[in-house]
Amino acid sequence: MQTSEQLNELAAALAKAQAQVRGAIKDANNPHFKSSYADLASVWDACREAITANGLSVVQAPEPGPDGAVCVTTRLMH
């Protein structure tokens, strides 16, 4: 996969998005550690609006990993 050599536009859009991202709500419980955490849906809810408003997108693609494992590559695009 090819990526851009120039990241200035991506960096500017990401900086704007980061200023708009709010904290994720810890809405799930881990009984083993007796703690709460923000699940993936809560994390996505906290950043989705800021990402899309600044022309960014997130794409995830599975690919084979070592010893039969599955790896996921996450790519931030602009």
C-alpha positions in Angstrom: 0.0 0.0 0.0 1.3 3.4 -0.9 1.1 6.4 1.4 1.6 10.1 0.9 5.1 11.5 1.4 3.5 14.9 2.4 1.5 14.8 5.6 0.9 18.6 6.1 -2.8 18.5 5.2 -3.4 15.3 7.2 -1.6 16.8 10.2 -3.6 20.0 10.1 -6.9 18.2 9.8 -5.9 15.8 12.7 -4.9 18.8 14.9 -8.3 20.3 14.4 -10.1 17.0 15.1 -8.1 16.4 18.2 -9.2 19.8 19.6 -12.8 18.7 19.1 -12.6 15.1 20.5 -14.4 14.7 23.8 -13.6 12.1 26.5 -15.1 8.7 26.1 -17.7 7.6 28.6 -16.7 4.6 30.8 -19.8 2.6 30.3 -18.6 -1.0 30.6 -17.5 -3.0 33.6 -14.7 -5.4 34.1 -15.7 -7.7 37.0 -12.3 -9.3 37.1 -10.5 -6.1 38.0 -13.5 -4.4 39.5 -13.1 -1.4 37.2 -15.0 0.4 34.5 -13.8 1.2 31.0 -14.9 2.9 27.8 -15.8 0.2 25.3 -15.1 0.6 21.5 -18.6 2.0 20.8 -18.1 4.7 23.4 -14.6 5.6 22.1 -16.0 5.8 18.5 -18.9 8.0 19.7 -16.4 10.4 21.4 -14.4 11.0 18.2 -16.7 10.2 15.2 -18.1 13.8 14.8 -14.6 15.5 15.0 -13.1 13.0 12.6 -15.7 13.4 9.9 -16.1 17.1 10.3 -12.4 17.6 9.5 -12.4 15.3 6.4 -10.8 12.4 8.1 -11.8 8.7 7.9 -10.6 5.5 9.6 -10.3 2.3 7.8 -9.5 -1.1 9.3 -8.4 -4.1 7.3 -7.7 -7.6 8.6 -4.6 -9.4 7.3 -2.8 -12.7 8.2 -0.4 -12.5 11.0 2.2 -14.8 12.5 1.3 -18.4 13.5 -2.2 -18.2 12.0 -3.2 -15.0 14.0 -5.2 -12.3 12.4 -3.8 -8.7 12.5 -5.7 -5.5 11.9 -4.2 -2.5 10.2 -5.8 0.8 11.0 -5.3 3.6 8.6 -6.2 7.3 9.1 -7.1 8.9 5.8 -7.7 12.4 4.6 
